[in-house]
Structure formats: C-alpha cells, structure tokens
Amino acid sequence: MRVLGVDPGLTRCGVGVVDGAPGRPLTMVGVGVVRTPADAEIGQRLLLVEQGLEQWLDEHRPDLVAVERVFAQHNVRTVMGTAQASAVAMLCATRRGIPVTLHTPSEVKAAVTGSGRADKAQVTAMVTRLLRLDAPPKPADAADALALAICHIWRGGSTNRLTAAIAQAAAQNAATAPATAPRTTRPAVRQERRR
C-alpha cells in the first residue's frame, strides 16, 4: 500500500509518501513541504497548495491519502488556514477517486511512538527509526506527514478492510434477501362496543 500523508498548513503543508503493510518494513518514497508566501492572498495560497499537492499525486500515485484531522486551537486564524489546506488535500484526492482518511494527532502519536502524548521530537525520532533514515526529516511538518502515512498503514488498513467487509456482506444480504410478498388486504373486522 502506498499512502500520501498530508500535514495541512497554509505556510508549510507537509507531505510524505510511504510504502508498506502491517507487519512489514516501511519505505519512505518521498518527503517535503508545499510552501506558500504568508503575504499572499488566501485564494492564491490555497491555489498554490492545490498545485503542489497535485504534483505529489501525479508523481507518486498513492493508493490512499491520510490527512491530519483539524482540531480547534486557541488561535482561530491558524486553525482556519489549517482547515482550508486540509479541505484542499481532501478535494485533490477525491477528485481523482483516491480514498481519504483523517487521523487525529493523538492517533498518529500513539501509532508511531506508543503514546498519544508524545512531543514532536519523539515523533520525529520514531519516524526516522521506523523508516531507517540517515537523518530526521525536516521541517517538522514533513516528519508529521510521514507519521500520518505510517499511522494509516498500521491502523487504517485494518479499519478499511473491516469497513469493506461489512459493506460487502450488506450488499450480499440485500442481493439474496427474498423479495417481500405483496401485502394482502384483510377484511375489516367490526367490533361491537359492549354496553
């Protein structure tokens, strides 16, 4: 499975591509960031994020895109930009028919380090170790994107298979269910009131 992880952001949108499967060694295929100038108009910045993500999708052709789920923060301006970049990532993938999965930051930390409270340094160190890299990926947004891809390969794959199996079973049940018999009308029974 090839997963493109996206750590959404307007100034720096982290992207990382990982190949792997649960229980097998993981391989980093690519890592980087899509950057936009902070002084540009919001529409222009979102367009630049879209163009950058489209290039990554063209080049690496992932089976799935894993995006960090946006949570409310104290800084509303920051969370708005992050949410907008997240929406662009989901749109780019969905337009191509690539499934998108969202993972919370604590899910990612727990999958990669074993603790949902790990800090950025711990996540980066584990990503470096798991992918057998010579040096930690920089900036932190790039390492976070790789962590998202790893999280999905290890956790999301089983969730996706379970969802697909449930959907397939429901479809088979619907196909084999007997047709409902037409309703027969019964003669009305008149009940007399007792006095």
N, C-alpha and C positions, 0 to 999 in steps of 0.2 A: 504494500500500500504506500502511495506517495501522498504526503499531506503538506499543504502550504499553511503555515501558521502565520497569523496576522495580529500584531500588537498595535491596535489602531491609535493614531495620533495625527494631528494636523502638521506639526512642525517636523516630527520624525515618526513615520509609520514603519514599525519593524516588520520584516518579512523573513521567513526561514522555511526551507524545504527539507523534509526528512523522509527517507525511505525506511521501511521496516515493518515488522509484525510482532505481536506479543510473543515474548519468549525468544526472540531472535535479535541479533545485533542490529543496532540502528546505524544509519549512514546519513551524514549531512550532505545534501546535494547542493545547497546554496544558502547564503545568508546575506542580509543587507538591510538598508533602510530606504524608504521613499521620502525625500525631503521636500518641504515647501517653504518659501520665504515668509517669515512672520508678518511682514508689512504688506503682503499681497491681499487683495480682496478675497473674501471667503469662497466665493464661487470659483475663482481662479485656483485657489488652493485645493479645493475638492476635485477640480478637473485634473490637476497635477497628480493627486493621489490616485485617481482613477487610471490615468495614463501609465503611471508607474506599476500599479497592480496588474494592469492588462499585459504589460511587458513580462512580468513574472509568470503570469498564467500562460502566455504564449510560449515562453522559453521552457518551462518546467512541466506543464501539463499535469497538474496534480489530480488525484482521484477525489480529494476532498479538501475543503478549506476550513480551518479551525480558527475562530475569531474570539478574542477575549471579550467576555460579557462585560458591558459597561455598568459600573455601579455609581451611584450618586456620591459626589465628593463635596468638600466644603467649597471648593472653587467652582462655581456654576459655569463660568466661561470655559474652563478646562474640560469639564465633563461634556459640555455641548460639542466642542470640537472633536473630542474622542468619539462621541456617539455618531457624529456626522461621518467621520472617517470609517467607523465600523459599518455604517449603512452602505457606504460606497463599496467596501470589501464584499459585503453580502450581495449587493447588486451585481458586481462584476462576476462573481462566481455563479449566481443564479441565472444570469443571462446566458451563460454557457452550459447550463444544466449540471453544474458541479454542486454536489450537496454541501451545505454549510452547517457547521456545528458550533455552538457557543459554549465556552467553558469559563467558569468563574476564576478569578485569580487564586482563590484558596484551593480549588480543584487542581489547578496547574501546579501550584507549590507542593501539594500533597502527593501528586503523581510523580513529580520529579525528585523531591527531597525526602518524602515521607512525613512532612509536617506542613499543614496548611498555614502555619505562621512563619514560615521561612522568610528570610530577607533576600534582597536582590543578589547580594554577594553569594549566598548559599545556593540560590537557583542557578546563577551563572557558573559556579564551581561544578555543580552536578551535571549541567548541560555539557560542559567541557569534558567531563569524565565519561559520561554516557556515550557521547559521540566520538570519543577518543581524539579530541582536537589537540593540536600542539599549543594553542593559546586560547584564552577565553574570547568569545565573540564580543565585539564592541560595535556600537554602544550597547547599553543595557537593553534598549528596545529590540535589538537584533537577537540577543540571548533570550529575551522573553518570547519572541516569535518562535524560536526553536523549541522552547519549553512547551508552548502551546501545541506544536506538532507532535512532540513526544507524548504529551498528555493524551492527545486524541488516539494515537496509535495504541497506547497501552490501555486506555479506559474506554474510549469512544468506539473502538472496533467491536467490542463485545456488546455494547449497547445497541449499535447499529444492527448487528446480526440478530439480536433479540427482537428488535422492532420489526425487522424484515420478516422474521419467522412468524411473529404474531399476525402481521398483515397477510402473509401467505396463507396461514391457517384460516383467517377470517374469510379470505377470498374463496378458499376451497369449501368452507362450510356454506357460504352463500350459493356456490355453484351446485352443491349436492343436496341442498335442502329441498324437501318436497314442496311442490307448488301448493299454495294454500287453496283449499277447496272453496268453491263459491258458497257464500252464505245462503242457507235455506231459510225461508221465512216460515215461522211457526204461526199457526192460527192463534189469534188473541184469545186468552182465557179471561173470561169475565168472572170477576169475583163479586159476590154479593156481600154487602155490608150487613153485619149482624146487628140486630137491634136489641 
